[in-house]
Amino acid sequence: MKDVYVIIEREDGKDLWQKIGTAFENRDGSLNIYLNCMPLTGKLHVRERNNGEKKGGE
């Protein structure tokens, strides 16, 4: 399972990572992505779920 983020670039240089969905990898390596909202920029960032640690923007 993977997490899907939109990265909101801010003027102060402290970008905001907003989780907006989940992705599941299929046997053939393709992804099924389920979004809870649509990013205004049209850009998505998909990364492995890292349970128990702070996510994004590290």
N, C-alpha and C positions, 0 to 999 in steps of 0.2 A: 504494500500500500504506500502511496506517495501523497504528499500534501501539495496543494496548488495555491500559489500566492500571486498577488499583484504588488509590485513595488512602487510606492508613491514617492517620487523624488521631491524633496523639500529644499528650500533655499538655504537653510542652515546646514545642509550636508548630512543631516541625520534622517536618512530614508526610512520610510515606514513600510514594514512588510505586513500586509493584510491577508490572512488566510481566507480564501474564497471558495475552496472546494477540495475534492479528493480525486486521486487518479489510481487506477488499477492496471497493472501490466498484464497483458494477455500472453498466452504461450508463444505466440509468434513475435513478441517484442513490441507490438503496438500497444497503445494506451486507450483506455476508456476514461474520459474525464467528466466528472459531475460537478457543475458549478452551482453555488448558492446565489451568486450575483454575477453581473457582467462587468469586466474591467473597462473603464473609460478609455484607456490607452490602447487597448487591444493586445497588450503584451501579458503573457502568463509566465510564471516561473514555477517549474515542477521540480521537487526534490524529495529524496527518500525521507520517510517519516522517521524521526529520531526520538523515540519515546523517552520521556523523563528529562530531556534537556530543553533549554530555551531554543526556540525555532526562529530562523530568519534573522537577518541583520547583524549577525555576530561578527 
